[in-house]
Amino acid sequence: MNKDLMISGFSDEISSDFDTQLEVVANLGMRYLSLRGIDGKNIGDFSFAEIKENVQPRLQKAGIGVSSIGSPIGKIFINDEEGFAKQKVMLEELCKISILLDCKYIRLFSFYIPKGEDADLYREHVISKLKQFASIAAEYHVILLHENEKDIFGDIARRCHSILKAVDSPNFKAIFDFANFVQCGEDTQACYDLLKDEVVYIHIKDAVSSDNENVVCGTGEGKIPELLSQFIKSGYKGFLTLEPHLVLFDSLKDLELEDASEIIKDNKGLDGAGGYKLQYEALIEILSKIESGEM
């Protein structure tokens, strides 16, 4: 496989038990994971001391590195000032954890918008708060990765582009999540064309627009094979992070504003490890076809 690409993944989709996560990831031959749910607890709820004492030694023993911190930063309503103050404190702790784990990326979001309201009206408020997050990250030389998530300000490419340009910081860059764009009614090729220069991290997740269900990568409308080929040809170097969303898993309660069962129908005959393996093998096949010139 291309030596400039490293496969990672949200391993809490395998199991809430962290030792099981590490075992499955290692058995697949992966050397990285994205840290989000650990023994049923969200990464944002851990202290530096807890990670140093209870998580880092297990990562080191398994020989697994951390590609990104899958934080919940920015996944609060834009008008929640108390929540924002708490999240700035959380981000400081996560920056320290990132340095401890030799990880330079922290995933974040651009705030939920009150239901039924025009997201564009909140642009300046969103940018002001994101700049405060970016300023904290700059102190620690950490890069915040904005994920294009459903129901937040930066859900569609136009608004993602707007905040990336306005924040204008080397410590604030973009994740490209294929499935989330599909579920927001976006054409992923157009999203790529607009955002490619700001993307430094890729989530491998696919979906179909007919019922917004997540599907195995390369089988949905995300145009993953075509766009990965374009990313690679344009010189992309970095992580491809599995986020299969093929089966229901414990951490979903922290991720979805709406009922997760609407987008993940637990009828695929898979458990967490099976869904993860299926997504991993599908990605390997896509990358092999790109390398052989079939894409």
Secondary structure, DSSP 8 states (H G I E B T S, - for coil): --TTEEEEEBGGGT-SSHHHHHHHHHHTT--EEEE-EETTEEGGG--HHHIIIIIHHHHHHHT-EEEEE---TT-SBTT-HHHHHHHHHHHHHHHHHHHHTT--EEEE---B--TTS-GGGGHHHHHHHHHHHHHHHHHHT-EEEE---TTBGGGSHHHHHHHHHHH--TTEEEEEEHHHHHHTT--HHHHHHHHGGGEEEEEE-EE-TTT--EE-TTSSSS-HHHHHHHHHHTT--EEEEE----S--GGGGGT-SS-GGGT--S-SS--HHHHHHHHHHHHHHHHHHHHHT--
